[in-house]
Amino acid sequence: MKPDASAITVSILGKEFMVACADDERPGLIAAAKYLDGKMKEIHDSGRVLGTERCAVMAALNIAHELLQHQTDGFPQEIGNRIKALQTK
């Protein structure tokens, strides 16, 4: 873990995950975890997809599709860069 990073716990689909995160990026990580949790709950609650792993894959595909749609609609590059930085962590 980096010196300016600390571990935080996020909850996704009822499971807790500890993630190392720089203090200044904590709000973004928490927001991303809440967004992902919401997407996974939508998919899980639909009853069409069984299993946490499949829900995660479907949520990832939906989020990737949203991202690509926003990029073609003039999605600000700065936000794309922040997403890449979070993915790297």
Secondary structure by P-SEA (a helix, b strand, c coil): ccccbbbbbbbcccbbbbbbbcccaaaaaaaaaaaaaaaaaaaaaccccccaaaaaaaaaaaaaaaaaaaaaacccaaaaaaaaaaaac
